[in-house]
Amino acid sequence: MPDPAGYTYGTDEVARSPVSLAELDELRGTVGLTEEDEHYLPEEQPEVVLRELLEFFVG
């Protein structure tokens, strides 16, 4: 079965994040995201929850 059209996850075509892993950890601490919180995040879209938290705190 072929991959869906436009599917590039895990390939060199996907842009690299401008945020380092260290900066991501700092952001998690800033918004108060704990390991328990991460346990309850939907596995498919944790970035949505992080974005909403960031928007809540930063505006």
WOLINFEN-V792317 format. One line per field, one symbol per residue. ss: DSSP state (H for helix, E for strand, - for the rest). A space follows every 50 residues. Layout:
ss: ???
This chain:
ss: --------------------HHHHHHHHHHH---HHHHHH-----HHHHH HHHHHHHH-
